[in-house]
Amino acid sequence: MISLTVNGVVHTVDVDMSTPLLWVLRDHLGLTGTKYGCGIEVCGACTVLVDGEAERSCDMDVGEAQGRAITTVEGLSAVLPALQQAWIAKQVPQCGYCQSGMLMAAAALLQQNSNPSDADIDDAVDNICACGTYQRIRAAIHSAAAAIRSVP
């Protein structure tokens, strides 16, 4: 039995320690916002926050995640609502498949840097968007950062 804290809730799952975190989130906990893309940590569709850091869940064993705070896109509004609001205002998604991973990578960046440059964004959000909405992604991150900075 493995104990995981996901979006602030403790879950116990009976899986092998080497099971990828992605499949535990999707298949055992029903948190399907985290997507499977490539399976080799390249595309970023499976990005979640683990102790506040962006991690690719497709290649992270659930045993590595045990005892750590995991945040999925379903829990993002409790952590960083300004980011989701900016994503909507800037009409970022096109097909939408990569968006949960993009949001999570952006959230990790904004939790560490509330005034990122374009270069900071490009370095931190290295997920792949097949639709090419990178300009809108950057604009939404800048907008969310401004909203975060304006809160006293």
N, C-alpha and C positions, 0 to 999 in steps of 0.2 A: 504494500500500500504506500502510495506517495501522497504527501500533503502539499498542495499548491495554494498560494494566495493570489487570486486573480481578481482584479478590479475591486480589491478590498475585501473579498469574500474567500474564506478558506474552503477548499474542496479536497476531498480524498478520492483518489482514483487507484484502481487496481490494474496497473500496466507495467510492462517491463521498463526498467530504468533507461534503456537505450531507445525507447520510442521517441520520435521527434515531438517536441513541444507542440508544433503546429497541429498534429493529428490528435493530441490530447485535447487541445483547445476546441477544435472543430467537432471531433467524433465523440468525445466523452463529456465535454462541458457544454456543447451546443453553441459555442461562440464562433459563428461562421463568418464574421466580418473579416477575420484574418484569412487571407487567400493563399492558395498554393499556386505558384507560378512556375519556377524552374527546378526547384528542389536542390540547388547547389549554391545557394546564398548570393546569387548574382542579381536577380531582378528586383528584390525587395518587397514583393507583394505580401510576404509573410511577416513583415516587420512588426514587432511588438516592443514595448518598453520592459526591460528587466532591470529593476533597481534604478529606473530613470534613464537607462542607456538604451539606445536603439539596438535591437538584436534581431537577427534573422531566425525565425522559429522553425524553419524547415530543416535546419541542420543542427539545432540545439537539442541535445538529449534532455528529456524531461527530468532526469536525475540532476542535471546541471541547474535546473530552474527551481528545484525544491528548496524551500526556505528563503526564497527571494520574492520580492514584490513584482508581480507581472501586471502590466496594463495592456489591454487590447483596445481596439477602436471602440468597442462597446462601452468602455469605461473612460474614454477620453474626455467626455463632457464634464466629468467631475474634476478632471485635472487641468484642462486648458480649453474652456468653452470659446474663448476668443478665436482660437484657431479654426474651429469648425464654422463659426460665424463668418470669418474672413473667406473661408473656402467657398461658402455659399454666395457671399456678396461678389466675389471675383469670378464666379461661375467656372471654377477650376475643372471639374470633371467633364470628360467627353464620354468615353465608354464606361469609365468608372472602375475598371478592374483593379488598377494599381492604387487607387485612392486611399484605401485604409493603410497600406504600407507607407504611402507618401505622408499622410497625416501623422503617423507615428514617428517617422524620421524627423519631420518638422517639429513635432512636440519635443523630442529629445533635444534638438538644437535650441529651441526657444527657452527651455528650462535651464540651459547653460549660458545662453547669450541672448539678451533681450533687445539687442540692436545689431543683428547680423548684416554684414555686407553681402553683395551678390556672390562674392567669392566664398564667404563663409557658408552660404546656402548651398552653393554648388558642391563644396567639399563634404558637407554633412548629409545632404539629401542626394545620395547617389543611386537612388532607385530608378528603374527604367519605366518610362511612360511611352507605350507604343503610339499613343495619339499625339505626343509631342506638346503637351500643355505646359512645358517648363516655364514659359514667361508668366503664365497665370499662376503657377505654383509659387514662383518667386514673389509676384505681386501680393498674393494672399499671405505669405509668410511675413513680408514687410508690413502689411496692414495689421496682422495679428500682433506683431512686435510693437507697433505703435500703440495699439490698444492696451497691451500689457504694460507698457511704460507709462501710460496715462493714468493708470490706477494708483491712487496714493498708498 
